[in-house]
Every structure is written in C-alpha cells, then in structure tokens.
Amino acid sequence: MWREFWNIYQKRMIGAAIGLFFGLLYLFVGFWDMLFVGLLVSIGYWIGLQKETSDGPVFPWQRLWYSLLERFRPFK
C-alpha cells in the first residue's frame, strides 16, 4: 500500500517534506508563526506537483529572460 502511494505521489511528498524541513528549521532557529510553516509546506507541495505534472522546468527562466530582452532591448 505504501509503495503504491509512494510511486504515485513521490514528487509531491518530497516537495512537501523539503518545505516542512525548512519550515521546522526556521521555526526552531527563530520564532515564527505556524502559518509560515504551513506556507512553506504548501509551496513545497506546489513545486512537487508542478514537477510531477509537467515535463519542463518549474520556473521557465529562459522564456522569462528572452521576453525581458525583447522588451528592454535598446536597439530594435
């Protein structure tokens, strides 16, 4: 049962675990509200979900870079 669950939701669980790790680390190093920890866990879950559902990168840096170059290029 756990193996099937792991095979289906592997990247989501890894993303949520990384978010939880950094959230707990930040909580124990300095005092933060539990909403901030929940925010970090949900961001980690979202990144894992994006990696699971798409083949490309989570953040399309190259497309963003080219759109900025086209917009702010001094000599067209």
Beta strands, then each sheet from edge to edge (+ up, - down):
end
